[in-house]
């Protein structure tokens, strides 16, 4: 496990998956998976299907489609893990 990943998985809900750390969030009727890739320093957001949408698949979500409170929470988690929170704003 890479050091930034190890630091991030100490934050609530995050877990390591190879070269990435992932966390899931639910808010209202929306569900998201958030991934941080240490090697490239990028954050990806995915819309995750709800339990009612059994046939659905996860789909990438552009940052401007992600609720601000979730983006703030991700930046706070990155900062707590001593990862530059500005990586959350980086374009792919």
PyMOL Python script that loads the backbone (N, CA, C, O; Angstrom):
from pymol import cmd

cmd.read_pdbstr("""\
ATOM      1  N   UNK A   1       0.849  -1.175   0.000  1.00  0.00           N
ATOM      2  CA  UNK A   1       0.000   0.000   0.000  1.00  0.00           C
ATOM      3  C   UNK A   1       0.896   1.240   0.000  1.00  0.00           C
ATOM      4  O   UNK A   1       1.870   1.311   0.749  1.00  0.00           O
ATOM      5  N   UNK A   2       0.561   2.201  -0.835  1.00  0.00           N
ATOM      6  CA  UNK A   2       1.349   3.429  -0.921  1.00  0.00           C
ATOM      7  C   UNK A   2       1.041   4.338   0.271  1.00  0.00           C
ATOM      8  O   UNK A   2      -0.056   4.281   0.827  1.00  0.00           O
ATOM      9  N   UNK A   3       1.999   5.171   0.663  1.00  0.00           N
ATOM     10  CA  UNK A   3       1.819   6.016   1.847  1.00  0.00           C
ATOM     11  C   UNK A   3       0.570   6.898   1.806  1.00  0.00           C
ATOM     12  O   UNK A   3      -0.163   6.934   2.794  1.00  0.00           O
ATOM     13  N   UNK A   4       0.289   7.625   0.690  1.00  0.00           N
ATOM     14  CA  UNK A   4      -0.935   8.435   0.690  1.00  0.00           C
ATOM     15  C   UNK A   4      -2.195   7.587   0.847  1.00  0.00           C
ATOM     16  O   UNK A   4      -3.159   8.008   1.487  1.00  0.00           O
ATOM     17  N   UNK A   5      -2.180   6.402   0.265  1.00  0.00           N
ATOM     18  CA  UNK A   5      -3.329   5.504   0.396  1.00  0.00           C
ATOM     19  C   UNK A   5      -3.465   5.069   1.854  1.00  0.00           C
ATOM     20  O   UNK A   5      -4.566   5.068   2.405  1.00  0.00           O
ATOM     21  N   UNK A   6      -2.357   4.703   2.469  1.00  0.00           N
ATOM     22  CA  UNK A   6      -2.376   4.278   3.876  1.00  0.00           C
ATOM     23  C   UNK A   6      -2.916   5.393   4.765  1.00  0.00           C
ATOM     24  O   UNK A   6      -3.675   5.129   5.697  1.00  0.00           O
ATOM     25  N   UNK A   7      -2.535   6.629   4.487  1.00  0.00           N
ATOM     26  CA  UNK A   7      -3.020   7.758   5.284  1.00  0.00           C
ATOM     27  C   UNK A   7      -4.512   7.986   5.053  1.00  0.00           C
ATOM     28  O   UNK A   7      -5.249   8.291   5.991  1.00  0.00           O
ATOM     29  N   UNK A   8      -4.946   7.840   3.828  1.00  0.00           N
ATOM     30  CA  UNK A   8      -6.350   8.098   3.518  1.00  0.00           C
ATOM     31  C   UNK A   8      -7.271   7.033   4.103  1.00  0.00           C
ATOM     32  O   UNK A   8      -8.383   7.347   4.528  1.00  0.00           O
ATOM     33  N   UNK A   9      -6.832   5.793   4.130  1.00  0.00           N
ATOM     34  CA  UNK A   9      -7.709   4.740   4.667  1.00  0.00           C
ATOM     35  C   UNK A   9      -7.895   4.861   6.181  1.00  0.00           C
ATOM     36  O   UNK A   9      -8.727   4.161   6.758  1.00  0.00           O
ATOM     37  N   UNK A  10      -7.144   5.725   6.815  1.00  0.00           N
ATOM     38  CA  UNK A  10      -7.376   5.995   8.237  1.00  0.00           C
ATOM     39  C   UNK A  10      -8.574   6.934   8.439  1.00  0.00           C
ATOM     40  O   UNK A  10      -9.063   7.099   9.556  1.00  0.00           O
ATOM     41  N   UNK A  11      -9.035   7.543   7.345  1.00  0.00           N
ATOM     42  CA  UNK A  11     -10.208   8.413   7.421  1.00  0.00           C
ATOM     43  C   UNK A  11     -11.470   7.551   7.349  1.00  0.00           C
ATOM     44  O   UNK A  11     -11.453   6.463   6.772  1.00  0.00           O
ATOM     45  N   UNK A  12     -12.542   8.034   7.925  1.00  0.00           N
ATOM     46  CA  UNK A  12     -13.785   7.260   8.029  1.00  0.00           C
ATOM     47  C   UNK A  12     -14.303   6.792   6.665  1.00  0.00           C
ATOM     48  O   UNK A  12     -14.525   7.597   5.760  1.00  0.00           O
ATOM     49  N   UNK A  13     -14.487   5.489   6.542  1.00  0.00           N
ATOM     50  CA  UNK A  13     -15.108   4.899   5.366  1.00  0.00           C
ATOM     51  C   UNK A  13     -14.185   4.537   4.219  1.00  0.00           C
ATOM     52  O   UNK A  13     -14.571   3.759   3.346  1.00  0.00           O
ATOM     53  N   UNK A  14     -12.976   5.080   4.195  1.00  0.00           N
ATOM     54  CA  UNK A  14     -12.057   4.821   3.085  1.00  0.00           C
ATOM     55  C   UNK A  14     -11.435   3.438   3.228  1.00  0.00           C
ATOM     56  O   UNK A  14     -11.166   2.978   4.338  1.00  0.00           O
ATOM     57  N   UNK A  15     -11.207   2.773   2.079  1.00  0.00           N
ATOM     58  CA  UNK A  15     -10.498   1.491   2.077  1.00  0.00           C
ATOM     59  C   UNK A  15      -9.560   1.447   0.877  1.00  0.00           C
ATOM     60  O   UNK A  15      -9.794   2.103  -0.137  1.00  0.00           O
ATOM     61  N   UNK A  16      -8.512   0.677   1.010  1.00  0.00           N
ATOM     62  CA  UNK A  16      -7.515   0.554  -0.058  1.00  0.00           C
ATOM     63  C   UNK A  16      -7.958  -0.487  -1.072  1.00  0.00           C
ATOM     64  O   UNK A  16      -8.515  -1.528  -0.722  1.00  0.00           O
ATOM     65  N   UNK A  17      -7.696  -0.181  -2.337  1.00  0.00           N
ATOM     66  CA  UNK A  17      -7.951  -1.116  -3.432  1.00  0.00           C
ATOM     67  C   UNK A  17      -6.809  -0.965  -4.427  1.00  0.00           C
ATOM     68  O   UNK A  17      -6.919  -0.221  -5.400  1.00  0.00           O
ATOM     69  N   UNK A  18      -5.717  -1.671  -4.180  1.00  0.00           N
ATOM     70  CA  UNK A  18      -4.552  -1.577  -5.063  1.00  0.00           C
ATOM     71  C   UNK A  18      -3.928  -0.200  -4.998  1.00  0.00           C
ATOM     72  O   UNK A  18      -3.539   0.265  -3.927  1.00  0.00           O
ATOM     73  N   UNK A  19      -3.831   0.455  -6.152  1.00  0.00           N
ATOM     74  CA  UNK A  19      -3.206   1.777  -6.244  1.00  0.00           C
ATOM     75  C   UNK A  19      -4.177   2.905  -5.919  1.00  0.00           C
ATOM     76  O   UNK A  19      -3.863   4.075  -6.141  1.00  0.00           O
ATOM     77  N   UNK A  20      -5.351   2.566  -5.397  1.00  0.00           N
ATOM     78  CA  UNK A  20      -6.369   3.578  -5.123  1.00  0.00           C
ATOM     79  C   UNK A  20      -6.945   3.402  -3.725  1.00  0.00           C
ATOM     80  O   UNK A  20      -6.795   2.363  -3.083  1.00  0.00           O
ATOM     81  N   UNK A  21      -7.611   4.463  -3.281  1.00  0.00           N
ATOM     82  CA  UNK A  21      -8.427   4.405  -2.068  1.00  0.00           C
ATOM     83  C   UNK A  21      -9.843   4.752  -2.496  1.00  0.00           C
ATOM     84  O   UNK A  21     -10.044   5.606  -3.359  1.00  0.00           O
ATOM     85  N   UNK A  22     -10.826   4.091  -1.894  1.00  0.00           N
ATOM     86  CA  UNK A  22     -12.226   4.288  -2.294  1.00  0.00           C
ATOM     87  C   UNK A  22     -13.100   4.452  -1.060  1.00  0.00           C
ATOM     88  O   UNK A  22     -12.856   3.862  -0.007  1.00  0.00           O
ATOM     89  N   UNK A  23     -14.130   5.277  -1.231  1.00  0.00           N
ATOM     90  CA  UNK A  23     -15.137   5.471  -0.190  1.00  0.00           C
ATOM     91  C   UNK A  23     -16.493   5.597  -0.878  1.00  0.00           C
ATOM     92  O   UNK A  23     -16.579   6.052  -2.019  1.00  0.00           O
ATOM     93  N   UNK A  24     -17.543   5.195  -0.180  1.00  0.00           N
ATOM     94  CA  UNK A  24     -18.905   5.309  -0.704  1.00  0.00           C
ATOM     95  C   UNK A  24     -19.684   6.292   0.162  1.00  0.00           C
ATOM     96  O   UNK A  24     -19.547   6.309   1.385  1.00  0.00           O
ATOM     97  N   UNK A  25     -20.502   7.108  -0.492  1.00  0.00           N
ATOM     98  CA  UNK A  25     -21.348   8.074   0.205  1.00  0.00           C
ATOM     99  C   UNK A  25     -22.769   7.962  -0.313  1.00  0.00           C
ATOM    100  O   UNK A  25     -22.993   7.692  -1.492  1.00  0.00           O
ATOM    101  N   UNK A  26     -23.729   8.173   0.582  1.00  0.00           N
ATOM    102  CA  UNK A  26     -25.140   8.225   0.209  1.00  0.00           C
ATOM    103  C   UNK A  26     -25.712   9.526   0.732  1.00  0.00           C
ATOM    104  O   UNK A  26     -25.418   9.948   1.851  1.00  0.00           O
ATOM    105  N   UNK A  27     -26.531  10.151  -0.091  1.00  0.00           N
ATOM    106  CA  UNK A  27     -27.199  11.374   0.318  1.00  0.00           C
ATOM    107  C   UNK A  27     -28.520  11.493  -0.416  1.00  0.00           C
ATOM    108  O   UNK A  27     -28.545  11.558  -1.645  1.00  0.00           O
ATOM    109  N   UNK A  28     -29.608  11.523   0.317  1.00  0.00           N
ATOM    110  CA  UNK A  28     -30.921  11.562  -0.323  1.00  0.00           C
ATOM    111  C   UNK A  28     -31.114  10.309  -1.153  1.00  0.00           C
ATOM    112  O   UNK A  28     -31.056   9.194  -0.635  1.00  0.00           O
ATOM    113  N   UNK A  29     -31.341  10.497  -2.431  1.00  0.00           N
ATOM    114  CA  UNK A  29     -31.515   9.354  -3.333  1.00  0.00           C
ATOM    115  C   UNK A  29     -30.256   9.075  -4.141  1.00  0.00           C
ATOM    116  O   UNK A  29     -30.258   8.195  -5.002  1.00  0.00           O
ATOM    117  N   UNK A  30     -29.185   9.808  -3.879  1.00  0.00           N
ATOM    118  CA  UNK A  30     -27.942   9.663  -4.645  1.00  0.00           C
ATOM    119  C   UNK A  30     -26.927   8.817  -3.900  1.00  0.00           C
ATOM    120  O   UNK A  30     -26.809   8.889  -2.677  1.00  0.00           O
ATOM    121  N   UNK A  31     -26.197   8.014  -4.661  1.00  0.00           N
ATOM    122  CA  UNK A  31     -25.099   7.221  -4.105  1.00  0.00           C
ATOM    123  C   UNK A  31     -23.872   7.454  -4.978  1.00  0.00           C
ATOM    124  O   UNK A  31     -23.952   7.447  -6.207  1.00  0.00           O
ATOM    125  N   UNK A  32     -22.740   7.661  -4.319  1.00  0.00           N
ATOM    126  CA  UNK A  32     -21.489   7.914  -5.028  1.00  0.00           C
ATOM    127  C   UNK A  32     -20.379   7.018  -4.508  1.00  0.00           C
ATOM    128  O   UNK A  32     -20.340   6.664  -3.330  1.00  0.00           O
ATOM    129  N   UNK A  33     -19.485   6.660  -5.407  1.00  0.00           N
ATOM    130  CA  UNK A  33     -18.205   6.066  -5.038  1.00  0.00           C
ATOM    131  C   UNK A  33     -17.161   7.111  -5.407  1.00  0.00           C
ATOM    132  O   UNK A  33     -17.227   7.717  -6.476  1.00  0.00           O
ATOM    133  N   UNK A  34     -16.206   7.315  -4.523  1.00  0.00           N
ATOM    134  CA  UNK A  34     -15.136   8.280  -4.756  1.00  0.00           C
ATOM    135  C   UNK A  34     -13.829   7.516  -4.713  1.00  0.00           C
ATOM    136  O   UNK A  34     -13.592   6.734  -3.792  1.00  0.00           O
ATOM    137  N   UNK A  35     -12.978   7.739  -5.708  1.00  0.00           N
ATOM    138  CA  UNK A  35     -11.690   7.053  -5.774  1.00  0.00           C
ATOM    139  C   UNK A  35     -10.561   8.072  -5.851  1.00  0.00           C
ATOM    140  O   UNK A  35     -10.647   9.055  -6.587  1.00  0.00           O
ATOM    141  N   UNK A  36      -9.509   7.831  -5.087  1.00  0.00           N
ATOM    142  CA  UNK A  36      -8.293   8.644  -5.142  1.00  0.00           C
ATOM    143  C   UNK A  36      -7.168   7.747  -5.624  1.00  0.00           C
ATOM    144  O   UNK A  36      -6.926   6.682  -5.058  1.00  0.00           O
ATOM    145  N   UNK A  37      -6.478   8.186  -6.679  1.00  0.00           N
ATOM    146  CA  UNK A  37      -5.352   7.438  -7.242  1.00  0.00           C
ATOM    147  C   UNK A  37      -4.055   8.145  -6.874  1.00  0.00           C
ATOM    148  O   UNK A  37      -3.799   9.262  -7.325  1.00  0.00           O
ATOM    149  N   UNK A  38      -3.238   7.491  -6.054  1.00  0.00           N
ATOM    150  CA  UNK A  38      -2.020   8.106  -5.531  1.00  0.00           C
ATOM    151  C   UNK A  38      -1.003   8.388  -6.625  1.00  0.00           C
ATOM    152  O   UNK A  38      -0.379   9.449  -6.626  1.00  0.00           O
ATOM    153  N   UNK A  39      -0.825   7.457  -7.555  1.00  0.00           N
ATOM    154  CA  UNK A  39       0.223   7.615  -8.569  1.00  0.00           C
ATOM    155  C   UNK A  39      -0.017   8.812  -9.472  1.00  0.00           C
ATOM    156  O   UNK A  39       0.934   9.468  -9.898  1.00  0.00           O
ATOM    157  N   UNK A  40      -1.277   9.104  -9.767  1.00  0.00           N
ATOM    158  CA  UNK A  40      -1.582  10.229 -10.650  1.00  0.00           C
ATOM    159  C   UNK A  40      -2.120  11.435  -9.894  1.00  0.00           C
ATOM    160  O   UNK A  40      -2.210  12.531 -10.447  1.00  0.00           O
ATOM    161  N   UNK A  41      -2.479  11.232  -8.623  1.00  0.00           N
ATOM    162  CA  UNK A  41      -3.007  12.336  -7.830  1.00  0.00           C
ATOM    163  C   UNK A  41      -4.349  12.837  -8.341  1.00  0.00           C
ATOM    164  O   UNK A  41      -4.588  14.043  -8.390  1.00  0.00           O
ATOM    165  N   UNK A  42      -5.225  11.915  -8.721  1.00  0.00           N
ATOM    166  CA  UNK A  42      -6.545  12.290  -9.221  1.00  0.00           C
ATOM    167  C   UNK A  42      -7.651  11.697  -8.360  1.00  0.00           C
ATOM    168  O   UNK A  42      -7.500  10.637  -7.752  1.00  0.00           O
ATOM    169  N   UNK A  43      -8.765  12.415  -8.331  1.00  0.00           N
ATOM    170  CA  UNK A  43      -9.974  11.952  -7.657  1.00  0.00           C
ATOM    171  C   UNK A  43     -11.041  11.746  -8.724  1.00  0.00           C
ATOM    172  O   UNK A  43     -11.274  12.618  -9.561  1.00  0.00           O
ATOM    173  N   UNK A  44     -11.686  10.584  -8.683  1.00  0.00           N
ATOM    174  CA  UNK A  44     -12.776  10.282  -9.611  1.00  0.00           C
ATOM    175  C   UNK A  44     -14.059  10.066  -8.822  1.00  0.00           C
ATOM    176  O   UNK A  44     -14.053   9.477  -7.740  1.00  0.00           O
ATOM    177  N   UNK A  45     -15.150  10.551  -9.383  1.00  0.00           N
ATOM    178  CA  UNK A  45     -16.469  10.364  -8.786  1.00  0.00           C
ATOM    179  C   UNK A  45     -17.300   9.465  -9.693  1.00  0.00           C
ATOM    180  O   UNK A  45     -17.279   9.597 -10.916  1.00  0.00           O
ATOM    181  N   UNK A  46     -18.031   8.549  -9.065  1.00  0.00           N
ATOM    182  CA  UNK A  46     -18.904   7.633  -9.790  1.00  0.00           C
ATOM    183  C   UNK A  46     -20.293   7.684  -9.181  1.00  0.00           C
ATOM    184  O   UNK A  46     -20.439   7.660  -7.959  1.00  0.00           O
ATOM    185  N   UNK A  47     -21.319   7.754 -10.031  1.00  0.00           N
ATOM    186  CA  UNK A  47     -22.691   7.571  -9.571  1.00  0.00           C
ATOM    187  C   UNK A  47     -22.915   6.071  -9.475  1.00  0.00           C
ATOM    188  O   UNK A  47     -22.656   5.333 -10.425  1.00  0.00           O
ATOM    189  N   UNK A  48     -23.395   5.629  -8.329  1.00  0.00           N
ATOM    190  CA  UNK A  48     -23.592   4.203  -8.080  1.00  0.00           C
ATOM    191  C   UNK A  48     -25.092   3.927  -8.080  1.00  0.00           C
ATOM    192  O   UNK A  48     -25.855   4.669  -7.461  1.00  0.00           O
ATOM    193  N   UNK A  49     -25.522   2.872  -8.764  1.00  0.00           N
ATOM    194  CA  UNK A  49     -26.960   2.581  -8.791  1.00  0.00           C
ATOM    195  C   UNK A  49     -27.509   2.292  -7.396  1.00  0.00           C
ATOM    196  O   UNK A  49     -26.814   1.757  -6.532  1.00  0.00           O
ATOM    197  N   UNK A  50     -28.752   2.656  -7.204  1.00  0.00           N
ATOM    198  CA  UNK A  50     -29.420   2.374  -5.933  1.00  0.00           C
ATOM    199  C   UNK A  50     -29.887   0.924  -5.915  1.00  0.00           C
ATOM    200  O   UNK A  50     -29.849   0.234  -6.933  1.00  0.00           O
ATOM    201  N   UNK A  51     -30.321   0.478  -4.761  1.00  0.00           N
ATOM    202  CA  UNK A  51     -30.839  -0.883  -4.636  1.00  0.00           C
ATOM    203  C   UNK A  51     -32.052  -1.106  -5.538  1.00  0.00           C
ATOM    204  O   UNK A  51     -32.302  -2.227  -5.981  1.00  0.00           O
ATOM    205  N   UNK A  52     -32.804  -0.036  -5.811  1.00  0.00           N
ATOM    206  CA  UNK A  52     -33.985  -0.144  -6.677  1.00  0.00           C
ATOM    207  C   UNK A  52     -33.614  -0.310  -8.146  1.00  0.00           C
ATOM    208  O   UNK A  52     -34.432  -0.765  -8.946  1.00  0.00           O
ATOM    209  N   UNK A  53     -32.393   0.055  -8.500  1.00  0.00           N
ATOM    210  CA  UNK A  53     -31.934  -0.004  -9.894  1.00  0.00           C
ATOM    211  C   UNK A  53     -31.002  -1.200 -10.059  1.00  0.00           C
ATOM    212  O   UNK A  53     -29.798  -1.032 -10.257  1.00  0.00           O
ATOM    213  N   UNK A  54     -31.552  -2.392  -9.978  1.00  0.00           N
ATOM    214  CA  UNK A  54     -30.749  -3.613  -9.988  1.00  0.00           C
ATOM    215  C   UNK A  54     -29.912  -3.771 -11.251  1.00  0.00           C
ATOM    216  O   UNK A  54     -28.812  -4.320 -11.190  1.00  0.00           O
ATOM    217  N   UNK A  55     -30.406  -3.305 -12.387  1.00  0.00           N
ATOM    218  CA  UNK A  55     -29.684  -3.468 -13.643  1.00  0.00           C
ATOM    219  C   UNK A  55     -28.721  -2.337 -13.938  1.00  0.00           C
ATOM    220  O   UNK A  55     -28.027  -2.369 -14.955  1.00  0.00           O
ATOM    221  N   UNK A  56     -28.664  -1.345 -13.077  1.00  0.00           N
ATOM    222  CA  UNK A  56     -27.815  -0.187 -13.325  1.00  0.00           C
ATOM    223  C   UNK A  56     -26.343  -0.481 -13.113  1.00  0.00           C
ATOM    224  O   UNK A  56     -25.979  -1.435 -12.424  1.00  0.00           O
ATOM    225  N   UNK A  57     -25.510   0.340 -13.706  1.00  0.00           N
ATOM    226  CA  UNK A  57     -24.066   0.230 -13.516  1.00  0.00           C
ATOM    227  C   UNK A  57     -23.531   1.580 -13.061  1.00  0.00           C
ATOM    228  O   UNK A  57     -24.150   2.618 -13.291  1.00  0.00           O
ATOM    229  N   UNK A  58     -22.387   1.551 -12.419  1.00  0.00           N
ATOM    230  CA  UNK A  58     -21.746   2.799 -11.996  1.00  0.00           C
ATOM    231  C   UNK A  58     -21.333   3.590 -13.235  1.00  0.00           C
ATOM    232  O   UNK A  58     -20.940   3.015 -14.250  1.00  0.00           O
ATOM    233  N   UNK A  59     -21.426   4.906 -13.138  1.00  0.00           N
ATOM    234  CA  UNK A  59     -21.062   5.776 -14.254  1.00  0.00           C
ATOM    235  C   UNK A  59     -20.256   6.952 -13.719  1.00  0.00           C
ATOM    236  O   UNK A  59     -20.565   7.480 -12.651  1.00  0.00           O
ATOM    237  N   UNK A  60     -19.212   7.372 -14.461  1.00  0.00           N
ATOM    238  CA  UNK A  60     -18.432   8.526 -14.004  1.00  0.00           C
ATOM    239  C   UNK A  60     -19.295   9.784 -13.972  1.00  0.00           C
ATOM    240  O   UNK A  60     -20.212   9.957 -14.775  1.00  0.00           O
ATOM    241  N   UNK A  61     -18.972  10.654 -13.021  1.00  0.00           N
ATOM    242  CA  UNK A  61     -19.712  11.902 -12.854  1.00  0.00           C
ATOM    243  C   UNK A  61     -18.719  13.060 -12.932  1.00  0.00           C
ATOM    244  O   UNK A  61     -17.712  13.046 -12.225  1.00  0.00           O
ATOM    245  N   UNK A  62     -18.981  14.067 -13.780  1.00  0.00           N
ATOM    246  CA  UNK A  62     -18.103  15.246 -13.786  1.00  0.00           C
ATOM    247  C   UNK A  62     -18.212  15.993 -12.461  1.00  0.00           C
ATOM    248  O   UNK A  62     -19.257  15.971 -11.812  1.00  0.00           O
ATOM    249  N   UNK A  63     -17.143  16.644 -12.071  1.00  0.00           N
ATOM    250  CA  UNK A  63     -17.120  17.336 -10.780  1.00  0.00           C
ATOM    251  C   UNK A  63     -18.280  18.305 -10.602  1.00  0.00           C
ATOM    252  O   UNK A  63     -18.832  18.421  -9.508  1.00  0.00           O
ATOM    253  N   UNK A  64     -18.653  19.005 -11.678  1.00  0.00           N
ATOM    254  CA  UNK A  64     -19.739  19.973 -11.530  1.00  0.00           C
ATOM    255  C   UNK A  64     -21.092  19.296 -11.312  1.00  0.00           C
ATOM    256  O   UNK A  64     -22.080  19.976 -11.036  1.00  0.00           O
ATOM    257  N   UNK A  65     -21.152  17.979 -11.432  1.00  0.00           N
ATOM    258  CA  UNK A  65     -22.370  17.234 -11.148  1.00  0.00           C
ATOM    259  C   UNK A  65     -22.393  16.617  -9.762  1.00  0.00           C
ATOM    260  O   UNK A  65     -23.364  15.960  -9.386  1.00  0.00           O
ATOM    261  N   UNK A  66     -21.321  16.829  -8.999  1.00  0.00           N
ATOM    262  CA  UNK A  66     -21.203  16.262  -7.650  1.00  0.00           C
ATOM    263  C   UNK A  66     -21.620  17.331  -6.635  1.00  0.00           C
ATOM    264  O   UNK A  66     -21.170  18.473  -6.734  1.00  0.00           O
ATOM    265  N   UNK A  67     -22.461  16.989  -5.675  1.00  0.00           N
ATOM    266  CA  UNK A  67     -22.883  17.983  -4.676  1.00  0.00           C
ATOM    267  C   UNK A  67     -21.684  18.595  -3.936  1.00  0.00           C
ATOM    268  O   UNK A  67     -20.737  17.898  -3.571  1.00  0.00           O
ATOM    269  N   UNK A  68     -21.752  19.909  -3.726  1.00  0.00           N
ATOM    270  CA  UNK A  68     -20.660  20.621  -3.043  1.00  0.00           C
ATOM    271  C   UNK A  68     -20.322  20.044  -1.670  1.00  0.00           C
ATOM    272  O   UNK A  68     -19.141  19.941  -1.339  1.00  0.00           O
ATOM    273  N   UNK A  69     -21.323  19.658  -0.849  1.00  0.00           N
ATOM    274  CA  UNK A  69     -20.957  19.094   0.463  1.00  0.00           C
ATOM    275  C   UNK A  69     -20.094  17.836   0.349  1.00  0.00           C
ATOM    276  O   UNK A  69     -19.201  17.623   1.170  1.00  0.00           O
ATOM    277  N   UNK A  70     -20.349  17.013  -0.651  1.00  0.00           N
ATOM    278  CA  UNK A  70     -19.540  15.811  -0.842  1.00  0.00           C
ATOM    279  C   UNK A  70     -18.132  16.187  -1.274  1.00  0.00           C
ATOM    280  O   UNK A  70     -17.159  15.629  -0.768  1.00  0.00           O
ATOM    281  N   UNK A  71     -18.015  17.122  -2.199  1.00  0.00           N
ATOM    282  CA  UNK A  71     -16.681  17.549  -2.639  1.00  0.00           C
ATOM    283  C   UNK A  71     -15.894  18.149  -1.477  1.00  0.00           C
ATOM    284  O   UNK A  71     -14.696  17.896  -1.347  1.00  0.00           O
ATOM    285  N   UNK A  72     -16.555  18.942  -0.632  1.00  0.00           N
ATOM    286  CA  UNK A  72     -15.880  19.515   0.548  1.00  0.00           C
ATOM    287  C   UNK A  72     -15.401  18.411   1.474  1.00  0.00           C
ATOM    288  O   UNK A  72     -14.275  18.456   1.969  1.00  0.00           O
ATOM    289  N   UNK A  73     -16.250  17.420   1.709  1.00  0.00           N
ATOM    290  CA  UNK A  73     -15.888  16.301   2.594  1.00  0.00           C
ATOM    291  C   UNK A  73     -14.671  15.561   2.060  1.00  0.00           C
ATOM    292  O   UNK A  73     -13.779  15.201   2.829  1.00  0.00           O
ATOM    293  N   UNK A  74     -14.623  15.331   0.761  1.00  0.00           N
ATOM    294  CA  UNK A  74     -13.475  14.642   0.160  1.00  0.00           C
ATOM    295  C   UNK A  74     -12.216  15.482   0.343  1.00  0.00           C
ATOM    296  O   UNK A  74     -11.168  14.944   0.701  1.00  0.00           O
ATOM    297  N   UNK A  75     -12.298  16.796   0.105  1.00  0.00           N
ATOM    298  CA  UNK A  75     -11.125  17.663   0.303  1.00  0.00           C
ATOM    299  C   UNK A  75     -10.677  17.652   1.763  1.00  0.00           C
ATOM    300  O   UNK A  75      -9.477  17.655   2.041  1.00  0.00           O
ATOM    301  N   UNK A  76     -11.624  17.640   2.695  1.00  0.00           N
ATOM    302  CA  UNK A  76     -11.273  17.569   4.124  1.00  0.00           C
ATOM    303  C   UNK A  76     -10.567  16.254   4.444  1.00  0.00           C
ATOM    304  O   UNK A  76      -9.576  16.245   5.174  1.00  0.00           O
ATOM    305  N   UNK A  77     -11.070  15.148   3.905  1.00  0.00           N
ATOM    306  CA  UNK A  77     -10.427  13.850   4.135  1.00  0.00           C
ATOM    307  C   UNK A  77      -9.012  13.836   3.569  1.00  0.00           C
ATOM    308  O   UNK A  77      -8.086  13.339   4.210  1.00  0.00           O
ATOM    309  N   UNK A  78      -8.847  14.382   2.373  1.00  0.00           N
ATOM    310  CA  UNK A  78      -7.510  14.448   1.772  1.00  0.00           C
ATOM    311  C   UNK A  78      -6.577  15.270   2.652  1.00  0.00           C
ATOM    312  O   UNK A  78      -5.443  14.869   2.912  1.00  0.00           O
ATOM    313  N   UNK A  79      -7.060  16.420   3.108  1.00  0.00           N
ATOM    314  CA  UNK A  79      -6.247  17.293   3.953  1.00  0.00           C
ATOM    315  C   UNK A  79      -5.856  16.594   5.254  1.00  0.00           C
ATOM    316  O   UNK A  79      -4.705  16.685   5.682  1.00  0.00           O
ATOM    317  N   UNK A  80      -6.799  15.902   5.882  1.00  0.00           N
ATOM    318  CA  UNK A  80      -6.507  15.161   7.114  1.00  0.00           C
ATOM    319  C   UNK A  80      -5.454  14.081   6.883  1.00  0.00           C
ATOM    320  O   UNK A  80      -4.685  13.749   7.785  1.00  0.00           O
ATOM    321  N   UNK A  81      -5.425  13.536   5.668  1.00  0.00           N
ATOM    322  CA  UNK A  81      -4.448  12.498   5.322  1.00  0.00           C
ATOM    323  C   UNK A  81      -3.134  13.107   4.821  1.00  0.00           C
ATOM    324  O   UNK A  81      -2.247  12.392   4.354  1.00  0.00           O
ATOM    325  N   UNK A  82      -3.023  14.439   4.925  1.00  0.00           N
ATOM    326  CA  UNK A  82      -1.837  15.179   4.479  1.00  0.00           C
ATOM    327  C   UNK A  82      -1.586  15.003   2.987  1.00  0.00           C
ATOM    328  O   UNK A  82      -0.443  14.921   2.536  1.00  0.00           O
ATOM    329  N   UNK A  83      -2.680  14.946   2.234  1.00  0.00           N
ATOM    330  CA  UNK A  83      -2.647  14.949   0.773  1.00  0.00           C
ATOM    331  C   UNK A  83      -3.182  16.309   0.354  1.00  0.00           C
ATOM    332  O   UNK A  83      -4.179  16.778   0.903  1.00  0.00           O
ATOM    333  N   UNK A  84      -2.532  16.946  -0.611  1.00  0.00           N
ATOM    334  CA  UNK A  84      -2.961  18.263  -1.064  1.00  0.00           C
ATOM    335  C   UNK A  84      -4.435  18.208  -1.485  1.00  0.00           C
ATOM    336  O   UNK A  84      -4.766  17.518  -2.449  1.00  0.00           O
ATOM    337  N   UNK A  85      -5.322  18.916  -0.785  1.00  0.00           N
ATOM    338  CA  UNK A  85      -6.743  18.839  -1.121  1.00  0.00           C
ATOM    339  C   UNK A  85      -7.072  19.391  -2.504  1.00  0.00           C
ATOM    340  O   UNK A  85      -8.142  19.107  -3.042  1.00  0.00           O
ATOM    341  N   UNK A  86      -6.169  20.173  -3.086  1.00  0.00           N
ATOM    342  CA  UNK A  86      -6.410  20.703  -4.430  1.00  0.00           C
ATOM    343  C   UNK A  86      -6.417  19.616  -5.499  1.00  0.00           C
ATOM    344  O   UNK A  86      -6.884  19.860  -6.611  1.00  0.00           O
ATOM    345  N   UNK A  87      -5.907  18.413  -5.188  1.00  0.00           N
ATOM    346  CA  UNK A  87      -5.961  17.339  -6.190  1.00  0.00           C
ATOM    347  C   UNK A  87      -7.410  16.993  -6.509  1.00  0.00           C
ATOM    348  O   UNK A  87      -7.694  16.472  -7.588  1.00  0.00           O
ATOM    349  N   UNK A  88      -8.331  17.274  -5.589  1.00  0.00           N
ATOM    350  CA  UNK A  88      -9.746  16.995  -5.843  1.00  0.00           C
ATOM    351  C   UNK A  88     -10.262  17.831  -7.009  1.00  0.00           C
ATOM    352  O   UNK A  88     -11.210  17.430  -7.684  1.00  0.00           O
ATOM    353  N   UNK A  89      -9.660  18.969  -7.249  1.00  0.00           N
ATOM    354  CA  UNK A  89     -10.104  19.882  -8.310  1.00  0.00           C
ATOM    355  C   UNK A  89      -9.413  19.623  -9.649  1.00  0.00           C
ATOM    356  O   UNK A  89      -9.775  20.226 -10.659  1.00  0.00           O
ATOM    357  N   UNK A  90      -8.438  18.744  -9.661  1.00  0.00           N
ATOM    358  CA  UNK A  90      -7.655  18.486 -10.872  1.00  0.00           C
ATOM    359  C   UNK A  90      -8.484  17.850 -11.981  1.00  0.00           C
ATOM    360  O   UNK A  90      -9.241  16.908 -11.747  1.00  0.00           O
ATOM    361  N   UNK A  91      -8.330  18.378 -13.183  1.00  0.00           N
ATOM    362  CA  UNK A  91      -8.987  17.777 -14.346  1.00  0.00           C
ATOM    363  C   UNK A  91      -8.226  16.552 -14.799  1.00  0.00           C
ATOM    364  O   UNK A  91      -7.015  16.448 -14.605  1.00  0.00           O
ATOM    365  N   UNK A  92      -8.942  15.633 -15.401  1.00  0.00           N
ATOM    366  CA  UNK A  92      -8.305  14.433 -15.958  1.00  0.00           C
ATOM    367  C   UNK A  92      -7.719  14.732 -17.315  1.00  0.00           C
ATOM    368  O   UNK A  92      -7.140  13.848 -17.946  1.00  0.00           O
TER     369      UNK A  92
END
""", "prot")
cmd.dss("prot")
cmd.show_as("cartoon", "prot")
cmd.util.cbc("prot")
cmd.orient("prot")
